[in-house]
Amino acid sequence: MKYEQSTAASISEQEKTFRTYISNDPALSHFLETGATQQNARFAKEAIYRDLTFLAFISPYFHEVYVNAVINAFDQRETSLMSDIAMNTILLDDTHRKQAFHDILVYLEQKEAMLASFHAKLLMQEFVDIPALTEHTNMTTIANLNYLPGEFLEFRCAYARAIMKVINSLVNRNLQIATIMITDLRQLTVDMQTANDVKALYQRLNDADQEASAIDSSYGYSGTYDNSGSSGYSGSAGYSGNFDNSGGSDGSIGRVLLGIVIIIAIIIITIFGRFSSGNSGYHSSGSYHYHRSYRPSYHPSDHPSYHPSYRRGRR
């Protein structure tokens, strides 16, 4: 139901009073009429805003714009909009509050279902659009989830578990992106048990990343991944880093395999060299012996002048 200013004479005095309060509150009237917020604008602190009769009047109008504004903040990846919504009072009675939260939850469960779809594709070794995946896990989404009221804590925990499933399936394919995802997930407000599970997974991936970096260093590779605080994101637009998901293999794992192949090649060359030396005609019990080439010894009798017939002919 869209809120509009009314000057009809038929409305009750009570409704006129309510509408007067709304008209005198620029932030509230702007939100009700446009569905948008003014940056850092707060609703007035009026005692009547807690009155059950006033809430019953405003709830049908506030419910629609509130739900749409929250959904738009997620769709447009706008944390500033969610921040402005969160810092203002939710002017809904109990019935409309439950209905509004249900409507938002239905929308959020669709995002959770997308995570389940990505998880299934990863398990089946199918192609996964990484930028599309990270739209559901990046810091903008995490921040907007945190801005939601406490009633959404249970959903945040379920969403965190869905992301962890994706990370566990992604880690062998793309350790870099998996590390970014778990780093951002640590910022999500969840219960203690879920927070401990997220922390344990973060530590495991961090150890794996350091091990891969150490292997790269031992073979002279220089990594290009920087995880120093920024988490690899650029504002609300998603990841700023470029990454290649072609073939579904992680670069660090490929380098490890290359190192193994090099080691195997060295072993084969060494064995082949020893085999060749064993068949080269030199037989020895241990160390190599230098064999001099054969040179016949010279004796004076070998010269023609030594023979008597030669000397008689000379006379």
matplotlib code that plots the C-alpha trace (Angstrom):
import matplotlib.pyplot as plt

x = [0.0, 1.5, 1.4, 0.0, -0.7, -4.4, -6.5, -9.8, -12.2, -13.7, -10.7, -10.8, -9.1, -6.9, -5.7, -5.2, -2.9, -1.0, -0.5, 0.6, 3.4, 4.5, 4.4, 6.5, 9.2, 11.1, 13.0, 9.9, 7.7, 10.4, 10.8, 7.1, 6.5, 9.6, 10.8, 14.3, 16.3, 18.1, 21.7, 22.2, 18.7, 17.0, 13.3, 12.2, 12.2, 8.5, 6.8, 3.8, 5.9, 5.7, 1.9, 0.1, -2.7, -0.2, 1.7, -1.6, -2.1, 1.3, 2.2, 0.4, 2.3, 5.6, 5.6, 5.7, 8.4, 10.5, 10.6, 11.2, 14.1, 15.8, 15.5, 16.8, 19.8, 20.8, 20.0, 21.9, 24.7, 24.1, 25.4, 24.7, 21.0, 21.0, 22.8, 20.3, 17.4, 19.0, 19.6, 15.9, 13.1, 11.0, 7.6, 5.6, 3.2, 3.8, 1.6, 3.2, 6.7, 6.4, 5.0, 7.7, 10.5, 8.9, 8.8, 12.5, 13.4, 11.7, 14.0, 17.1, 16.4, 16.5, 20.1, 20.8, 19.4, 21.8, 24.7, 23.4, 23.3, 26.9, 27.9, 26.2, 28.0, 31.4, 30.8, 29.9, 33.1, 30.9, 31.7, 31.0, 30.7, 33.0, 32.0, 28.3, 29.2, 31.1, 28.2, 26.5, 29.5, 31.4, 31.7, 28.7, 26.4, 28.0, 27.5, 23.9, 23.1, 24.6, 22.4, 19.3, 17.6, 18.4, 15.5, 17.7, 20.5, 19.3, 19.3, 22.8, 24.0, 22.4, 23.8, 27.3, 27.1, 26.0, 29.0, 31.3, 30.1, 30.9, 34.3, 35.1, 34.2, 36.1, 39.3, 40.9, 39.8, 40.7, 42.4, 42.8, 39.0, 38.2, 40.6, 39.0, 35.5, 36.4, 38.2, 35.0, 32.8, 34.5, 32.8, 29.3, 27.5, 26.6, 26.2, 29.3, 29.2, 29.1, 31.8, 34.1, 33.4, 34.2, 37.4, 38.6, 38.0, 39.8, 42.8, 42.9, 42.8, 45.3, 47.7, 47.1, 47.8, 51.1, 52.1, 51.5, 53.4, 56.3, 56.4, 56.2, 59.2, 61.2, 60.8, 61.4, 57.8, 56.5, 52.9, 50.6, 47.9, 47.7, 45.5, 46.7, 43.6, 41.5, 40.1, 40.4, 37.3, 36.7, 33.9, 30.4, 31.1, 32.6, 36.1, 38.7, 41.3, 41.4, 41.3, 41.1, 38.6, 39.2, 39.7, 38.8, 42.3, 44.1, 47.4, 49.2, 48.3, 49.5, 52.8, 53.1, 52.4, 55.0, 57.5, 56.7, 57.2, 60.6, 61.8, 60.6, 62.5, 65.7, 65.4, 64.9, 67.9, 70.1, 69.1, 69.5, 73.0, 74.1, 72.7, 74.6, 77.9, 77.5, 77.4, 80.3, 82.9, 84.7, 84.5, 85.8, 85.0, 84.6, 86.3, 86.8, 90.3, 91.9, 92.9, 95.8, 95.7, 98.1, 101.5, 103.9, 107.4, 110.4, 113.5, 116.7, 116.3, 113.2, 115.2, 116.3, 119.9, 120.2, 119.9, 123.2, 121.7, 121.2, 124.8, 126.3, 124.3, 125.7, 129.3]
y = [0.0, 3.3, 6.2, 9.5, 12.8, 13.2, 16.3, 14.6, 16.0, 12.6, 11.3, 11.1, 13.6, 10.8, 10.0, 13.7, 13.8, 10.8, 12.3, 15.6, 13.8, 12.1, 15.3, 17.0, 14.2, 14.8, 11.5, 9.4, 11.1, 10.8, 7.1, 6.4, 8.3, 7.3, 4.0, 5.6, 7.0, 10.3, 9.7, 9.6, 10.9, 9.7, 9.5, 11.9, 10.6, 11.0, 9.2, 8.6, 6.3, 3.7, 4.0, 0.9, 2.8, 4.8, 1.6, 0.0, 3.0, 3.3, -0.5, -1.2, 1.6, 1.0, -2.7, -2.4, 0.2, -1.5, -4.9, -3.4, -1.2, -4.1, -6.3, -3.4, -3.0, -6.6, -6.5, -3.2, -4.2, -1.0, -1.1, 2.6, 2.1, -0.8, 1.3, 4.1, 1.6, -0.2, 3.0, 3.9, 2.5, -0.2, 1.3, -2.0, -3.6, -7.3, -8.7, -6.6, -7.1, -10.8, -10.6, -8.2, -10.5, -13.5, -11.7, -10.8, -14.3, -15.7, -13.5, -14.5, -18.2, -17.8, -16.6, -19.5, -21.9, -20.4, -21.3, -24.9, -24.9, -23.8, -26.4, -29.1, -28.0, -28.0, -31.5, -32.6, -30.9, -28.7, -25.2, -22.5, -18.8, -17.5, -13.8, -14.9, -17.1, -14.4, -12.0, -14.2, -14.3, -11.0, -8.3, -6.3, -9.2, -10.0, -6.4, -6.2, -9.5, -8.0, -4.9, -7.1, -7.2, -9.9, -12.0, -13.0, -14.5, -18.1, -17.4, -15.9, -19.1, -21.2, -19.0, -19.3, -23.1, -23.0, -20.8, -23.2, -26.1, -24.2, -23.3, -26.9, -27.9, -25.0, -25.3, -27.9, -26.0, -22.5, -22.0, -18.2, -17.6, -20.0, -18.1, -14.8, -16.2, -17.6, -14.4, -12.4, -14.9, -14.3, -10.9, -12.3, -12.1, -15.6, -17.7, -19.0, -22.5, -21.3, -18.7, -21.4, -23.6, -20.6, -19.9, -23.5, -23.6, -20.2, -21.6, -24.8, -22.7, -20.3, -23.1, -24.6, -21.2, -20.8, -24.3, -23.6, -20.3, -22.1, -24.7, -21.9, -20.2, -23.4, -23.7, -20.0, -19.0, -15.6, -15.4, -12.7, -13.1, -10.5, -11.2, -8.4, -7.1, -6.0, -9.4, -8.9, -6.8, -3.4, -1.5, -3.0, -4.2, -7.5, -8.8, -6.5, -9.2, -11.2, -14.9, -17.8, -20.5, -22.3, -26.0, -25.7, -26.1, -24.0, -22.5, -23.4, -27.1, -27.0, -25.7, -28.5, -31.1, -29.5, -29.7, -33.4, -34.0, -32.3, -34.4, -37.6, -36.6, -36.0, -39.4, -41.1, -39.3, -40.3, -44.0, -43.9, -42.4, -45.1, -47.8, -46.4, -46.3, -49.9, -51.0, -48.9, -51.7, -50.6, -53.3, -52.3, -53.3, -49.7, -46.6, -45.6, -46.6, -44.7, -47.1, -45.9, -46.5, -49.4, -48.2, -51.1, -50.9, -50.2, -52.4, -51.7, -55.1, -53.8, -51.5, -52.9, -52.0, -54.5, -57.5, -58.9, -59.1, -55.4, -54.7, -57.0, -55.1, -51.9, -53.1]
z = [0.0, -1.1, 1.3, 0.0, 1.7, 2.1, 2.6, 2.6, 5.1, 5.8, 7.7, 11.5, 13.8, 15.0, 11.4, 10.8, 13.9, 12.6, 9.2, 10.7, 12.6, 9.4, 7.4, 10.1, 9.9, 6.6, 6.8, 7.5, 4.9, 2.2, 3.0, 2.9, -0.3, -2.4, -0.8, -0.6, 2.3, 2.6, 3.5, 7.3, 7.8, 10.9, 11.8, 14.5, 18.1, 18.6, 21.5, 19.3, 17.1, 19.9, 20.3, 19.2, 17.5, 15.5, 14.5, 13.4, 11.1, 9.6, 9.3, 6.0, 4.4, 6.1, 5.5, 1.7, 1.5, 4.2, 2.4, -1.0, 0.4, 2.0, -1.2, -3.3, -1.1, -1.7, -5.4, -6.0, -3.5, -1.5, 2.0, 2.5, 1.9, 4.4, 6.9, 6.7, 7.0, 10.0, 12.0, 11.9, 13.9, 12.2, 12.4, 12.3, 14.7, 15.6, 12.8, 10.1, 11.5, 11.3, 7.8, 6.6, 8.0, 6.3, 3.0, 3.3, 4.4, 1.3, -0.8, 1.2, 1.0, -2.8, -2.4, -0.1, -2.7, -5.2, -2.9, -2.8, -6.6, -6.8, -4.3, -6.3, -9.5, -7.7, -6.5, -10.0, -11.4, -13.6, -14.7, -12.1, -12.8, -10.0, -10.2, -9.9, -7.0, -5.1, -5.4, -2.8, -0.5, -0.8, 1.9, 0.5, 1.0, 4.4, 5.6, 4.4, 6.3, 9.4, 9.1, 9.4, 12.8, 15.4, 14.2, 11.2, 13.3, 12.6, 8.9, 9.0, 10.7, 8.0, 5.3, 6.8, 6.8, 3.1, 2.2, 4.1, 2.0, -1.1, 0.2, 1.0, -2.5, -4.1, -2.2, -4.4, -7.5, -6.6, -3.2, -3.8, -4.1, -1.3, 1.0, 0.1, 0.8, 4.2, 5.1, 4.4, 6.1, 9.4, 9.4, 9.4, 12.7, 13.8, 16.9, 18.8, 17.4, 13.8, 14.5, 15.8, 12.7, 10.4, 12.4, 12.1, 8.4, 8.0, 9.8, 7.7, 4.4, 5.7, 6.5, 3.1, 1.5, 3.4, 2.4, -1.2, -1.0, 0.6, -2.2, -4.8, -3.2, -3.2, -6.9, -7.6, -8.2, -7.3, -6.2, -7.4, -4.7, -2.1, 0.9, 3.1, 4.7, 1.7, 1.0, -2.7, -3.1, -4.7, -3.0, -3.7, -7.2, -6.1, -6.5, -8.0, -8.7, -12.0, -11.8, -14.2, -13.6, -17.0, -16.5, -12.9, -11.5, -8.9, -10.0, -6.8, -7.1, -10.8, -9.6, -7.0, -9.7, -11.9, -9.1, -8.6, -12.3, -12.3, -9.3, -11.0, -14.2, -12.3, -10.7, -14.1, -15.6, -12.7, -13.0, -16.8, -16.4, -14.0, -16.3, -19.3, -17.4, -16.4, -20.0, -21.4, -21.3, -18.2, -15.5, -12.1, -8.6, -7.5, -8.6, -12.2, -13.7, -16.5, -19.4, -21.4, -25.2, -26.4, -27.8, -29.0, -27.5, -29.8, -30.1, -32.3, -34.0, -35.6, -37.8, -41.3, -40.7, -37.9, -40.3, -41.9, -45.4, -45.2, -44.1, -46.9, -49.5, -48.3, -48.9]

ax = plt.figure().add_subplot(projection="3d")
ax.plot(x, y, z, "-o")
ax.set_aspect("equal")
plt.show()
